[in-house]
Amino acid sequence: MTNSERIAVTGATGQLGRLVIAELLRIAPSAHLIGIVRNASAAKDLAERGVELRTANYEDPAAVRAALAGVDKVLLISSSEIGQRVRQHSHVIDAAKAAGVKLIAYTSLLRADTSPMALAEEHRKTEALIRASAIPFVFLRNGWYTENYTGNVAAAVQQGAVLGAAGQGRISSAARADYAAAAAAVLASRDNQAGQIYELAGDNAFTLADYAAEIARQSGRPVVYKDLPAADYKAALVSIGLPEAFAALLAESDAKAAKGSLYDDSRQLSRLIARPTTPMAQSVAAALAR
């Protein structure tokens, strides 16, 4: 990486984006970092640390094109708007091509090319668009974030149960910060990353029964895993206020996890970040401490 390289991160004020920016500031202090944000006022802290802010959102092709002008590398963090992702991502890909971006890194899904999970479809289509663009690319195929579970630790302790439909499926999750470190490592690398496809997952897999037992151990309260049919799990998610379509997607993901879709033992993530991934127990401890 050269001092003149300009690295842009989309969704820079999101949960993953902020962590990527922080890691880049640590490992690549000489880089010119550009945070692409929807609202610059929500990113004043980034500006204070020397990050250039450019305002755009995935729905505005002209703004995205302006935001990527002069950029050498861009991290396209996948949109959170399921069902709209391919169209939104296409705006970033088209803008990157017009800007002559030298590398686009995309946060995809673990084994997106073969995964039976419904979530994989939009990632497959986005990967295809990136390949067709002829922009040099890196696919960061992220597995599950442990925070997908630990965000509900308080409720699990209160109710004495973790609900799911993953059976005895082993889940190789990692902390969001681990995936952010991987993205930063790729963007800051002096090696040619073009064409790399990383299947990223945690070092140590666990079942949801293991997860519930860890919450019980650390909290000192009885917490068990209750495995449900996917339809019942979906209904439970709807009952706590999740939109029906999103609840169905989560339940389907759990059902596929029961068959191994979120298990991976390649340890590509820990090799890429040059350290072990964050243990599930550590993530549980952090969640309980909040």
N, C-alpha and C positions, 0 to 999 in steps of 0.2 A: 504494500500500500504506500502511495506517495502522499506527501503533505497536501498536494493540490486536489486530492480526490474528494469529490462531493458525494456524500452518502445520504440518501433520503429514506425515511421510515414513514410509511403511511400509518394512520391510526395512532399517532405518536402519544396521544393522551389516554389511550386505552390501557387496560391492565397489562397486556403483553408489550405494547409499544413503549410504555414508560420504562419497563425493565430493560428492553433492548437499548434504548437511548442511554440509560444509566451505565450499562455494561460497555457500550461503545465509548462513552466519556472516560471510562476507567482504562480500557485496553488500547484505545486509539485516540489519545488526547490531541493529536495533531490533525486529525481529520476534520473536514468541514461538514458538520452534521446539520441536516435539514429535517425538521419535524413537520410533517404534513398533518394539519389538524382542522377540525371543523370550526373550532372557536378558539382564536388566539388568546382570548382573555383567560381561558382555562389552562393555558400553558405558560403563564408568566414565569413559573419556576424554571422551565426549560430554557426560556430566553435568557434568564439571569445566569444560567450556566454556559451560555455561549452558543446555544442551539438556534439556528435560523428558523423562524417559523414561517410557513406558507399555508395559506388557508384554502382548503378545497375539501370536497366530499365526493364519495364514489358516484354520486348521482349527477355530477356536473362535469361533463367531459372537458369543457373549455377551461374550467378552473383547474382540473387535474393536469391538463396539458401545460398550463402556465406554471403549475407547482413543480413539474418535473424538468423544466427548462434548465439546461446546463448540468444536469445530474449525471454522475458516472455510474453509481450503483443505487438500486432501490430495493427495499424490502417491502413486498406487497403482503401485508397482514390480511388474511382472509376476512371478509365482511362478516358481521354477526347476523345479517339479515338473511336467514335461510330462505331459499326460494328466489332470492334476488341476486345471489352472489355472482352468477356467471355474467349477467349483464353488467353489474357494477365493476367486476374485475376486468371486463373487456375494456372499460374506459381507461383504466390504469395501464393495461397492456398496450393499447393503441397510443397512449400518450408517451409511454416509455420508448416505443419504436420511433415515434416522431422526434423524440428528443435525442435519439442516438445513444440511449443508455447502454452501457457496456456489460452490465450484469443485472438480472432481475432474480431475486430470491423470493420464493412464494411459500407461505405456511400452509401446507396441504395436510392430508390425513394419513396416518400409518397405513402403509400398503394400499394407497388409494387406487392403484391400478387393478387390484384384485379383490379388495375388500367387499364383502357382501352387505356392509352397512349402508343404509339409505343415505347417511351423511356423506358417503364417498362420492356420490354421483356428481355433485357440483364441483368437487375438487378434481375429479377426472376430466370434466369438461374444461375447467380452467387450465389444467396442465396441458390439455390439447391446444388451447388457444395460445398459450405461451410457446409451445413447440412450433406452432404454425407461424408465429411472429418472426422467427429466426433470431430473436434476441438471445444471447448467451444466458443460460438459466441455471439455477440451483433449486431443487425441490426439497424443502424441509418438511418431511412427512411426519408431523407430530402425532404422537400417541395421546392418550388421555392425560389431562392435567389432574393432579391429585386434588387441587382446589375444587374440581367438579364435585367432589365428595365432601371435603372438609368445610366447605361453605355452609353445610347443614349440620355441623357438629353439635351446636347448641340445641337444635331441635332433636337430634338423636339422643342426647343426654336427657332432655326433658321428657321425651316419649319412651325412652328405654329401648328404642329400636331403630335399626337402619333398614329401610325398605328397598327392595330392588327386584330385578328379574334375571340376575346374572348367574344364578345357580352356583356351581362350584368353579365357574370360569375364572381363570387367573388373569389379573389386570396389571400390565406393566406400566403403571403411571409414573409420572415424574412431576416435580414442582414446576410451576409456570416459569420461575426464575431459571430453571435448567434449560428449558427450551429457548428462553431469551438469550442465555449465554451462548447457545449453539448458533443462533442467528447472528449474533454479534461476532462470533469467531469466524463465521463464513464471510461476513462483510468486511472484516478487518484483515482477512488472510492475505499474505503475500503470495500464496500459491494460486495457480489458476484453478478456480472453482467451477468453471463453466462445464455443464453437463453432469455435475454431481447430483445424485439422488440419495438423500440420507433418510433411512428408516429410524426414527427417533423414539425411544421409549426408556422407561426406567430400568435400572439394574435389577431390582428385586420385585418380582410379581407377588400379588396377594389376591385372595378372594374377598368378597364383601363380608364374609363371616370373620376373616382375619381382621378386617378393618373395624368391624363392630367390637371385636374382642380388644383391640388396641384402645379404642375409645373408653371401654369399660375399665381397662387396666389403668389408664392415665387419669380418668375422672373419678374413679372409685365408686362409680354408679353402675347398676346393672344395665347393660346394653347388649342386645342380641340382633342378629340378622334375620329378617323375615323375608324369605324368598316367595315371590308371588308370580302367578301367570302374568305374561306381558300385558294382557288386557286389564287385569286388576291393578297392576302397577300404574298403568296409564290413568286409570280412574282415580287412583290415589293422588297422582300428581295434579290432575284437573281439580280435585277437591280442595287442594291448597292454593289454587289460583293460577296455575300455569295454563296458558292457552292450549286448546285441545291438540292442535297440530304439533306444537312443540313437545307436549307431553307424549304424544304418539311416537315422535322421533326418539326421545330419550328412552322410552320403553323398548322400542325396537333395537336401539343401540345396546341396551342391557341384554336383551335376548340373544343378540349376536355375540356379545362378550361371553355369554355362557358357552358358546361354541368356539371360543379362542380368538375372536377378532381383535381383541385388545391385548393379546399376549405377544411378546417379542423378547427374545433372549440374545439378540445380536450385539447389544451394548455399544451400538454406534454413537449414541448420545454421550455416554461418559467418555468415550475416546475423543470425540470432537471437542468437548469442553475440558478435557484433561483433568478430570476429577470424577469421583463417584457421583451419581445422581442423588438427590435429596431423599432420604428414607421416608416412607410413609409415616412412621412414628414421629419423625421430626415435624412433619406437616400437621399432624394431629395436635402435637404439643403447641405449635404456634397458633392454631385455631382455638384451642381451649384457653389460651392466654389472653385472647382478645376480650 
